[in-house]
Each structure stands twice: as structure tokens, then as C-alpha cells.
Amino acid sequence: MNRSKIVAIITGAISLILAIAYLLLVQILDFRGEMIPAPVSQIETSVIVTHQVTID
């Protein structure tokens, strides 16, 4: 086999391993159950105040 075929096979194998790992990760995260949003009363709101300073 020439070098380009070996590189293609190795790249394909790595791609398949990453794809299977991704699918397993998604299944594990999905298995945890339904995502429930946080109550509105516990979400902190922040106010950004800006001011301008002039130097005479």
C-alpha cells in the first residue's frame, strides 16, 4: 500500500471513532432526563451603569 492509502484509512478510522464517541456522549446526556429551566425568581439580573467624566 502506498502512503496516501494508509493515511486515508487512519483518518477514516479516527473519524469513525470520534463519531461513535459523539453519539455515545449525546445518548448519555439525553439519558439524564428532561431539562427544566431555572425559576425566574432565582435568575439574577444585572444593571450596567455608565457615566461620562469631563475634564476641564
C-alpha contacts under 8 A as a table, 3 or more apart, distances in Angstrom:
res1	aa1	res2	aa2	distance
1	M	5	K	6.50
1	M	6	I	6.95
2	N	5	K	5.77
2	N	6	I	6.72
3	R	6	I	5.18
3	R	7	V	6.25
4	S	7	V	5.11
4	S	8	A	6.13
5	K	8	A	5.00
5	K	9	I	6.17
6	I	9	I	5.16
6	I	10	I	6.18
7	V	10	I	5.16
7	V	11	T	6.00
8	A	11	T	5.10
8	A	12	G	6.04
9	I	12	G	5.08
9	I	13	A	6.13
10	I	13	A	5.09
10	I	14	I	6.20
11	T	14	I	5.15
11	T	15	S	6.13
12	G	15	S	4.99
12	G	16	L	6.20
13	A	16	L	5.13
13	A	17	I	6.20
14	I	17	I	5.10
14	I	18	L	6.18
15	S	18	L	5.19
15	S	19	A	6.13
16	L	19	A	5.04
16	L	20	I	6.14
17	I	20	I	5.26
17	I	21	A	6.10
18	L	21	A	5.05
18	L	22	Y	6.07
19	A	22	Y	5.09
19	A	23	L	6.25
20	I	23	L	5.11
20	I	24	L	6.18
21	A	24	L	5.11
21	A	25	L	6.13
22	Y	25	L	5.06
22	Y	26	V	6.20
23	L	26	V	5.14
23	L	27	Q	6.19
24	L	27	Q	5.08
24	L	28	I	6.17
25	L	28	I	5.13
25	L	29	L	6.19
26	V	29	L	5.16
26	V	30	D	5.98
27	Q	30	D	5.02
27	Q	31	F	5.98
28	I	31	F	5.10
28	I	32	R	6.85
29	L	32	R	5.61
30	D	33	G	6.14
30	D	34	E	7.82
38	A	42	Q	7.02
38	A	43	I	7.28
39	P	42	Q	5.64
39	P	43	I	6.98
40	V	43	I	5.40
41	S	44	E	7.87
